[in-house]
Amino acid sequence: MHELDLKAIGVTGINQKLYNIPKDSNERHWVIRNPMGQHAIACGVDGPLMIDIMGHVGFYCGGMNKEAEITIHGHAGVGVAENMMSGVVWVKGNASESAGATANGGLLVIEGDASSRCGISMKGVDIVVGGSVGHMSAFMAQRGNLVVCGDAGEALGDSIYEARLYVRGRAVNLGSDCIEKEMRQEHLEDLARLLDRARMKHRPEAFRRYGSARKLYNFNVDHADAY
Amino acid sequence: MCGIVGLYLKNPRLQPQLGAMFKPMLIEMTARGPDSAGVAVYRNPVKDNEVKFSLAHDDKAFNWRHVEGALEEALNCEAAIHQTGTHCILVTDGKEEDVVKWLKANAPGVRVVGSGHTVEIFKETGLPEKVYDRFNLGSATGTHIIGHTRMATESAVTTAGSHPFATGADLCLVHNGSLSNHNRLRENLKREGMEFQTENDSEVAAAYMTWKLRGGATLKQALEDGLKDLDGFYTFLVGTADGFAVVRDPIACKHAVMAETDDWVAMATEWRAIAHLPGADTARIWEPEPATIYTWGGNA
């Protein structure tokens, strides 16, 4: 295990250090101290590292992550794991707005609550939230799974494409073109796998599934007057 | 893009450190607003029969002593002036309206930045750290303080266009965001007798609050009405005589975070501003909900 002190070397110092580790290195486990809410910590990591960040982080932590397992031992600011490609970003506390925005792959676990626009424009990531998510979550979500163990705020899944949304609690209301869908065996199995990976002890049967009605995919000539 | 910060001390023993605790919070928000900065500090309350004015003049060499003497003579009142840079704190037992009227007629370059019993407002163009130091705020003692770092998007970078904006006795507002209906609203408010110093959208929000409060609304009612009448995106932090209030627009895309310990309550655009406070690591931390009014320390 190696320690990096953000107060001493700054965000650029930390990130440069992480980029310079060769892919075949045995120096895999890195602990970052004194994050002080700074932005873009462990952003753009491209290798199978284990990174523990000991405190609250600012915006875009773990953004563009590839392969690394990043654990935030605190709360995360706006856009945690934004555009993640693979690997894991695990938030022990809560996450601010736009968690997992546009992320292509990997797993984002938020043990607490996530704020508004969680999973906005997600493109294949799996997101598991232990608590609730705020308004406009999964807005324009394209692919991947968003699992919410608590409640979902207003306009869940507005203008959603092919992402799957699972909510255990109450969805205040659904956004445009988002509907409740039948929970089939394949969905229960997928959900069980995701809950297991996120170490959440809920029964898949307790969740409801939401997805796209696919009514916005094509122009509807009956609505021409509205334009 | 702008940064807003507020600190309210629950533990009176910390009051001598208010300015020192707040300094790194404001400076941390420099990246969000390097154009100008402003602070409203609540300290040294004056007697019930007195009013405290925060005044400013663009000319640093302006003769404030002359204003002091002439005002005393004209209104037959006591007046004491304390100058710090381009600003000056005037304490007087003259009637507030008479003082404002007299200043307008006899000291045309003087701007009334704020007034009340406790508030003192200082704001200027320049890097937040420089502005803070220019007004000796690092050594400020007080109960609470709010601040703003500005990156202008809607109007010119001027001292008059920087925040906080006064909204009434001991009340002032800082704003992160931009309003889209401020031109129409400004015209409507002008018809109601409100006056404007700038083309700034936040000044319109402040004037709107002032107008509502003059009409008898409580601060909470004024903010609730604002949610209906102010179009755009915003997080507002409003300093009051004994605390502060926070409100975000219903979409809440302008960031805001709050934290509380046994010793203090803090609000900031970004967590990194609050991270400097003692005990921040173990504070209770949350994001203010959209269209919800939060108040501290006062009867809003």
Chai-1 contact restraints between the chains, C-beta under 6 A:
chainA,res_idxA,chainB,res_idxB,connection_type,confidence,min_distance_angstrom,max_distance_angstrom,comment,restraint_id
A,M36,B,A275,contact,1.0,0.0,6.0,A-B,restraint_1
A,G37,B,W271,contact,1.0,0.0,6.0,A-B,restraint_2
A,G37,B,R272,contact,1.0,0.0,6.0,A-B,restraint_3
A,G37,B,A275,contact,1.0,0.0,6.0,A-B,restraint_4
A,Q38,B,R272,contact,1.0,0.0,6.0,A-B,restraint_5
A,H56,B,W271,contact,1.0,0.0,6.0,A-B,restraint_6
A,G58,B,R272,contact,1.0,0.0,6.0,A-B,restraint_7
A,H75,B,I285,contact,1.0,0.0,6.0,A-B,restraint_8
A,G77,B,W271,contact,1.0,0.0,6.0,A-B,restraint_9
A,S115,B,E287,contact,1.0,0.0,6.0,A-B,restraint_10
